[in-house]
Amino acid sequence: MPSFLLFLWLSLLLAATIAPAQTAPLNATLDGYEYPFSVRYLPLKLEGQALRMAYMDEPSTARPNGRTVVLLHGKNFFGAYWHETIKTLSAVGFRVVVPDQIGFGKSDKADIHYSFHQRARNTRQLLDTLGVKKAVIVGHSMGGMLATRFALLYPEATEKLVLENPIGLEDYRVGVPFQTVDQAEATELKSTEASIRKYHATYYPNGYPAAHDQWLLPLAAQTHSPDFPKVARANALTFDIIHQQPVSYEFSRITVPTLLIIGQDDRTVVGKGLIKDPKILAQMGQYPALGRRTAAQIKGAKLVEIPNVGHISHLEAPAQFYKSLLGFLG
């Protein structure tokens, strides 16, 4: 082979080796993306629209204890990232139900008025359909706001409440400038794999783990789909309810046994990029203080502080997370 052809071949081989893999497009409901367990669908009719809410319902893989745990995902996630948590809980006797809320994951991306009240009601309807009268409600990030609302609306259906680095421990309206849904949507429409990766990296103060790509790449793949405007609209509508429907003033009303698991290095603020005043920015997202304040507001609440951990302890520090969770569930 002539030397210049050999050089060209080696150059192309090296480029193919180091170039990032292209992510095939995924549509609004992640069709073609496999969840770790079988997915079922709950039909809903909301604001005149016939919609489907996806969920996983995994039975115990050990001797059943007759109890159910519901796992509620965050805004930038979908139910599949609870994979190892599902396995851990089912291995000790729990039935585990994991919905994708309307607007997320494999559920429909409806352009409707979103609210935490409606999402709590949808979740209750799912449990009623499955014959679950009472469950442990576990919420991470935005799922923590939803779990809180569920416990406030349906204490009789809430055996225990677990909040893992929930957002909404403070009222974002106090420090985050207002933006309209249209403005939020315009920002969402600009999302790329690079921008999503940059944001997700903030969840891990000790460095972004390569394993997290399995939860990031499906979101990036949606940005290449003709369906992405539906996803962006749903994300913008959700951003709006996070800001306009705070739960931070109602923690004292919670009557069920509650556990807060707080990664101490978390500094998440929804809408952080909109804050221009550095003094305000420095005051917000202080999870150590927010966790202690919230635990003090909830009668009898237990607080577990995990040092050197960020926003997602069930992924970053699973052993500590499971020990705290299972110890509380008993």
C-alpha positions as CSV (number, residue, x, y, z in Angstrom):
1,M,0.0,0.0,0.0
2,P,1.4,3.5,-0.9
3,S,2.5,5.4,2.1
4,F,-0.1,8.2,1.6
5,L,-2.9,5.7,1.3
6,L,-1.7,4.0,4.5
7,F,-1.6,7.4,6.2
8,L,-5.1,8.2,5.0
9,W,-6.4,4.8,6.2
10,L,-4.8,5.1,9.6
11,S,-6.2,8.7,9.9
12,L,-9.7,7.5,9.1
13,L,-9.4,4.6,11.5
14,L,-8.3,6.9,14.3
15,A,-11.1,9.4,13.6
16,A,-13.6,6.6,13.7
17,T,-12.2,5.4,17.0
18,I,-12.3,8.8,18.8
19,A,-15.4,10.3,17.2
20,P,-18.4,10.2,19.5
21,A,-21.0,7.6,18.6
22,Q,-24.0,9.1,16.8
23,T,-27.2,8.7,18.7
24,A,-30.1,7.4,16.6
25,P,-33.2,9.5,17.0
26,L,-35.8,8.4,19.5
27,N,-39.4,9.7,19.3
28,A,-41.4,11.4,22.0
29,T,-42.4,8.2,23.7
30,L,-38.9,6.5,23.4
31,D,-40.2,3.8,21.1
32,G,-37.4,1.4,20.4
33,Y,-35.6,2.1,23.7
34,E,-35.8,-0.9,26.1
35,Y,-36.7,-0.4,29.7
36,P,-35.2,-2.8,32.2
37,F,-38.6,-4.3,33.0
38,S,-41.8,-4.7,31.0
39,V,-43.8,-1.6,30.4
40,R,-47.6,-1.4,30.7
41,Y,-49.9,1.5,30.0
42,L,-52.7,3.2,31.9
43,P,-55.3,4.9,29.7
44,L,-56.2,8.4,31.0
45,K,-58.5,11.1,29.7
46,L,-57.2,14.6,30.6
47,E,-58.7,17.8,29.2
48,G,-60.5,15.9,26.5
49,Q,-57.4,14.1,25.3
50,A,-57.0,10.3,25.4
51,L,-53.5,9.7,26.8
52,R,-51.4,6.8,27.9
53,M,-49.3,6.7,31.1
54,A,-46.5,4.2,31.0
55,Y,-45.4,2.3,34.1
56,M,-43.4,-0.7,35.3
57,D,-45.0,-3.0,37.9
58,E,-42.5,-5.5,39.3
59,P,-43.4,-8.2,41.7
60,S,-41.2,-9.3,44.5
61,T,-38.4,-11.7,43.6
62,A,-38.3,-12.9,47.1
63,R,-41.0,-13.9,49.6
64,P,-43.6,-11.1,49.1
65,N,-44.1,-8.9,52.2
66,G,-47.5,-7.6,50.9
67,R,-46.1,-4.0,50.6
68,T,-45.7,-1.8,47.6
69,V,-43.2,1.0,46.9
70,V,-43.8,3.7,44.3
71,L,-40.8,5.3,42.7
72,L,-41.3,8.8,41.2
73,H,-38.7,10.1,38.8
74,G,-37.2,13.6,38.4
75,K,-37.7,16.2,35.7
76,N,-34.6,15.3,33.6
77,F,-35.2,11.5,33.9
78,F,-37.6,8.7,33.3
79,G,-38.6,5.6,35.3
80,A,-35.8,3.3,34.0
81,Y,-33.1,5.1,36.0
82,W,-34.6,3.4,39.1
83,H,-33.4,0.0,37.6
84,E,-31.1,-1.0,40.5
85,T,-33.5,0.4,43.1
86,I,-36.3,-1.8,41.7
87,K,-34.1,-4.8,41.9
88,T,-33.0,-4.0,45.4
89,L,-36.5,-3.5,46.7
90,S,-38.0,-6.5,45.0
91,A,-35.2,-8.7,46.3
92,V,-36.4,-8.1,49.9
93,G,-40.1,-8.7,49.3
94,F,-41.6,-5.4,47.9
95,R,-43.8,-5.0,44.9
96,V,-42.4,-1.9,43.0
97,V,-44.5,0.4,40.8
98,V,-42.6,3.0,38.7
99,P,-44.7,5.3,36.5
100,D,-43.5,7.7,33.8
101,Q,-45.5,10.8,34.5
102,I,-47.4,12.3,31.5
103,G,-44.8,14.3,29.7
104,F,-41.9,12.0,30.4
105,G,-40.3,8.8,29.3
106,K,-42.6,6.4,27.4
107,S,-45.8,8.3,28.4
108,D,-47.5,10.7,26.1
109,K,-46.2,14.3,25.8
110,A,-49.5,16.1,26.1
111,D,-49.9,19.9,25.7
112,I,-52.3,20.3,28.6
113,H,-52.3,22.3,31.9
114,Y,-49.8,20.3,34.0
115,S,-50.0,20.3,37.8
116,F,-48.7,18.3,40.7
117,H,-52.2,17.8,41.9
118,Q,-53.1,16.2,38.6
119,R,-50.0,14.1,38.5
120,A,-50.7,12.9,42.0
121,R,-54.2,12.0,41.0
122,N,-52.9,10.1,38.0
123,T,-50.6,8.2,40.2
124,R,-53.5,7.4,42.6
125,Q,-55.6,6.2,39.7
126,L,-52.7,3.9,38.7
127,L,-52.6,2.4,42.2
128,D,-56.3,2.0,42.3
129,T,-56.2,0.2,39.0
130,L,-53.5,-2.1,40.3
131,G,-55.4,-2.8,43.5
132,V,-52.9,-1.1,45.7
133,K,-54.6,0.6,48.6
134,K,-51.5,1.9,50.4
135,A,-47.9,2.3,49.3
136,V,-44.5,3.8,50.3
137,I,-44.0,6.8,48.1
138,V,-40.4,7.6,47.1
139,G,-39.6,10.7,45.1
140,H,-36.4,12.0,43.7
141,S,-35.8,15.6,42.6
142,M,-39.1,16.8,40.9
143,G,-40.5,13.4,42.0
144,G,-40.0,14.7,45.5
145,M,-42.4,17.6,44.9
146,L,-44.9,15.2,43.4
147,A,-44.4,12.7,46.3
148,T,-45.0,15.5,48.8
149,R,-48.2,16.6,47.0
150,F,-49.4,12.9,46.9
151,A,-48.8,12.5,50.6
152,L,-50.8,15.7,51.3
153,L,-53.7,14.8,49.0
154,Y,-53.8,11.1,49.9
155,P,-52.4,10.4,53.4
156,E,-54.6,7.4,53.7
157,A,-52.9,5.9,50.7
158,T,-49.3,6.8,51.8
159,E,-47.7,4.3,54.1
160,K,-44.4,6.2,54.3
161,L,-42.8,9.1,52.4
162,V,-39.2,9.2,51.2
163,L,-37.7,12.3,49.6
164,E,-34.3,11.9,47.9
165,N,-32.8,15.3,47.2
166,P,-36.2,16.8,46.3
167,I,-36.3,20.1,44.5
168,G,-38.9,22.5,45.9
169,L,-37.4,22.7,49.4
170,E,-37.4,26.4,48.7
171,D,-39.7,28.7,46.7
172,Y,-37.8,29.4,43.5
173,R,-40.1,32.4,42.8
174,V,-38.2,34.3,45.5
175,G,-34.8,34.2,43.7
176,V,-35.3,33.0,40.1
177,P,-36.6,35.6,37.6
178,F,-39.9,34.8,36.0
179,Q,-40.0,33.4,32.4
180,T,-43.0,32.5,30.4
181,V,-43.7,29.0,29.1
182,D,-42.9,30.2,25.6
183,Q,-39.5,31.4,26.8
184,A,-38.8,28.2,28.6
185,E,-39.9,26.3,25.5
186,A,-37.5,28.3,23.3
187,T,-34.7,27.3,25.6
188,E,-35.7,23.7,25.6
189,L,-35.8,23.6,21.8
190,K,-32.1,24.6,21.7
191,S,-31.1,21.5,23.7
192,T,-28.3,19.3,22.3
193,E,-26.4,16.4,23.7
194,A,-23.7,18.8,24.7
195,S,-26.0,21.0,26.7
196,I,-27.8,18.1,28.3
197,R,-24.4,16.6,29.2
198,K,-23.2,19.9,30.7
199,Y,-26.3,20.1,32.9
200,H,-26.3,16.5,34.0
201,A,-22.6,16.9,35.0
202,T,-23.8,19.3,37.7
203,Y,-25.5,16.4,39.5
204,Y,-22.1,14.8,40.2
205,P,-19.7,17.1,42.2
206,N,-17.1,14.3,42.2
207,G,-17.0,13.9,38.4
208,Y,-19.5,12.7,35.9
209,P,-19.6,8.9,35.7
210,A,-19.6,7.3,32.2
211,A,-22.3,4.9,33.4
212,H,-24.7,7.9,33.6
213,D,-24.7,8.0,29.8
214,Q,-27.4,5.3,29.7
215,W,-29.8,7.8,31.2
216,L,-28.6,10.8,29.3
217,L,-28.3,9.4,25.7
218,P,-32.0,8.6,25.3
219,L,-32.8,12.3,26.1
220,A,-30.2,13.4,23.7
221,A,-31.6,11.1,21.0
222,Q,-35.0,12.8,21.3
223,T,-33.5,16.1,20.2
224,H,-32.9,14.5,16.8
225,S,-36.5,13.4,16.4
226,P,-39.3,15.3,14.5
227,D,-41.2,14.7,17.8
228,F,-38.8,16.8,19.8
229,P,-41.0,19.9,19.9
230,K,-43.6,17.9,21.8
231,V,-40.9,16.9,24.3
232,A,-39.6,20.5,24.6
233,R,-43.2,21.8,25.2
234,A,-43.8,19.2,28.0
235,N,-40.5,20.1,29.6
236,A,-41.4,23.8,29.5
237,L,-44.8,23.2,31.0
238,T,-43.2,21.2,33.8
239,F,-40.6,23.9,34.4
240,D,-43.5,26.3,34.9
241,I,-45.3,24.2,37.5
242,I,-42.1,23.7,39.4
243,H,-41.9,27.5,39.8
244,Q,-45.6,28.3,40.1
245,Q,-46.8,25.4,42.4
246,P,-44.4,25.3,45.4
247,V,-44.7,22.8,48.2
248,S,-42.2,24.4,50.5
249,Y,-44.8,26.1,52.6
250,E,-46.7,22.9,53.3
251,F,-44.2,20.5,54.8
252,S,-45.7,21.0,58.3
253,R,-49.0,19.5,57.0
254,I,-47.4,16.1,56.3
255,T,-48.8,13.5,58.7
256,V,-47.1,10.3,57.4
257,P,-43.7,9.0,58.5
258,T,-41.1,10.7,56.4
259,L,-37.4,10.2,55.5
260,L,-35.3,12.8,53.8
261,I,-32.1,11.5,52.1
262,I,-29.9,14.5,51.3
263,G,-26.6,14.4,49.3
264,Q,-24.7,17.2,51.0
265,D,-22.9,18.5,47.9
266,D,-26.1,19.1,45.9
267,R,-26.6,22.7,44.8
268,T,-29.4,22.2,42.4
269,V,-31.6,25.3,41.7
270,V,-34.2,25.0,39.0
271,G,-33.7,28.0,36.8
272,K,-30.2,28.7,38.1
273,G,-29.1,30.1,34.7
274,L,-31.6,32.8,35.0
275,I,-30.2,34.2,38.2
276,K,-27.9,37.2,37.5
277,D,-27.3,38.4,41.1
278,P,-24.4,36.3,42.5
279,K,-25.5,37.0,46.1
280,I,-28.9,35.5,45.4
281,L,-27.4,32.6,43.6
282,A,-25.1,31.9,46.6
283,Q,-28.1,31.7,48.9
284,M,-30.1,29.2,46.9
285,G,-29.7,25.5,46.5
286,Q,-28.0,25.0,49.9
287,Y,-29.2,21.5,50.4
288,P,-27.5,20.9,53.8
289,A,-29.5,23.8,55.3
290,L,-32.6,23.1,53.3
291,G,-32.7,19.5,54.4
292,R,-32.4,20.3,58.1
293,R,-35.0,23.0,57.8
294,T,-37.5,20.7,56.0
295,A,-36.9,17.8,58.4
296,A,-37.6,20.2,61.3
297,Q,-40.9,21.2,59.7
298,I,-42.2,17.6,59.3
299,K,-43.3,16.1,62.6
300,G,-41.1,13.1,63.4
301,A,-39.2,13.2,60.2
302,K,-35.9,11.4,59.9
303,L,-33.0,13.1,58.1
304,V,-30.0,11.2,56.5
305,E,-27.2,13.4,55.3
306,I,-24.8,11.7,52.9
307,P,-21.5,13.6,52.7
308,N,-19.6,14.2,49.4
309,V,-22.6,13.2,47.3
310,G,-24.6,15.3,44.9
311,H,-28.2,15.2,43.5
312,I,-28.7,11.5,42.8
313,S,-27.6,9.4,45.7
314,H,-29.3,6.2,44.4
315,L,-26.9,6.4,41.4
316,E,-23.8,8.0,43.0
317,A,-23.9,6.3,46.4
318,P,-26.3,3.4,46.1
319,A,-25.0,1.4,49.1
320,Q,-25.7,4.3,51.4
321,F,-29.0,5.1,49.8
322,Y,-30.3,1.5,50.0
323,K,-29.1,1.2,53.6
324,S,-31.0,4.3,54.6
325,L,-34.1,3.4,52.6
326,L,-34.4,-0.2,53.7
327,G,-33.7,0.8,57.3
328,F,-36.5,3.3,57.2
329,L,-39.0,0.9,55.5
330,G,-38.3,-1.8,58.1
